Each structure stands twice: as structure tokens, then as C-alpha cells.
């Protein structure tokens, strides 16, 4: 019994490490999303993004997010709330660009 529990713990640890390690970088127009299969670590804007209409930025962000969702372990993993909060903050920032 204890041996099985330890094996399961070891396996869970390996899976977690693999998730942390398999990073994604998705670029879509002027947006780049960097992260792994579970969380988004960074969202970057291309240089000169202030010259781009913010509707275009929002479209690119939506496209990049969809790509990220597709590639994040084929959608099996849930993107964390923190990552989604970061995305909505990004959307607000884009909306407020002058």
C-alpha cells in the first residue's frame, strides 16, 4: 500500500516537472504569449505597438490566446486564474491606449 502511494507521488512530481518544463511561445501579430502548459508567464507587445490601432491589438491578443489554449497540452490543462487575470488586465490596457 505505502509503496503504491510513494510511486503515485513520484509520478505526480514527474508530471508536474514536465508541465513546468514544456514552455510555449506563441506570437500572433503584435502579441507574444510566453508560458507553459499550465500558466502564462508573460505577455509581450511588439515594438512600436502604439502605432497599431488597439482593435488590431485586441484581435491579435484573442488569436494568440486561442492558439495558446489549443497548444497548452491540447486544451486538457486549465489556464490558471492568475493567467486569465493577467490577460484581462492586458485587454484593459489595450483598450485604454490613446
C-alpha positions in Angstrom: 0.0 0.0 0.0 2.7 2.5 1.0 4.8 1.5 -1.9 1.9 2.4 -4.3 1.3 5.7 -2.6 5.0 6.6 -3.0 5.0 5.5 -6.6 2.0 7.7 -7.3 3.6 10.7 -5.5 6.8 10.2 -7.6 4.7 10.0 -10.8 2.8 13.2 -9.8 6.1 15.0 -9.2 7.4 13.9 -12.7 4.3 15.1 -14.4 4.4 18.5 -12.6 8.1 18.9 -13.6 7.3 18.1 -17.2 4.5 20.7 -17.2 6.8 23.3 -15.9 9.4 22.5 -18.4 7.4 22.4 -21.6 7.3 26.0 -22.4 5.2 27.6 -25.1 5.9 30.8 -27.1 3.1 31.9 -29.3 3.3 35.0 -31.5 0.4 36.5 -33.2 0.8 39.8 -35.0 1.8 42.3 -32.3 1.3 40.0 -29.3 3.6 37.3 -27.9 2.5 34.9 -25.1 5.2 33.1 -23.2 4.4 30.3 -20.7 4.0 26.6 -20.2 1.1 24.2 -20.5 -0.4 25.5 -17.2 0.3 29.2 -16.9 1.1 32.2 -18.9 4.3 33.7 -17.7 4.5 36.8 -19.8 2.5 38.7 -22.5 4.6 41.0 -24.6 3.7 43.6 -27.2 5.8 44.1 -30.3 7.9 47.2 -30.5 6.1 50.2 -31.9 2.8 48.8 -30.7 1.5 52.4 -30.0 1.3 52.9 -33.8 -1.0 50.0 -34.2 -4.8 50.5 -33.7 -5.9 48.9 -30.5 -8.7 47.0 -32.2 -5.8 45.2 -34.0 -4.1 44.6 -30.7 -7.2 43.1 -29.2 -7.8 40.8 -32.2 -4.2 39.7 -32.1 -4.5 39.0 -28.3 -7.6 37.0 -28.8 -6.0 35.0 -31.6 -2.8 34.4 -29.6 -4.9 33.4 -26.6 -6.9 30.9 -28.7 -3.6 29.4 -30.0 -2.2 29.2 -26.5 -5.3 27.4 -25.3 -5.1 24.9 -28.3 -1.4 24.3 -27.7 -1.5 24.1 -23.9 -1.5 20.3 -23.7 -4.3 20.1 -26.3 -6.6 22.1 -24.0 -6.6 19.4 -21.3 -4.9 21.7 -18.8 -6.9 24.7 -17.4 -5.2 28.0 -17.7 -4.9 29.4 -14.1 -6.9 32.3 -12.8 -3.8 34.4 -12.4 -3.0 34.0 -16.1 -6.6 34.9 -17.0 -6.4 37.9 -14.7 -3.2 39.0 -16.5 -4.9 38.6 -19.8 -7.9 40.8 -18.8 -5.5 43.4 -17.4 -3.7 43.3 -20.8 -7.1 43.8 -22.6 -7.9 46.8 -20.4 -4.5 48.3 -21.0 -5.0 47.9 -24.8 -8.5 49.4 -24.7 -7.0 52.5 -22.9 -4.3 53.1 -25.4 -4.6 56.6 -26.9 
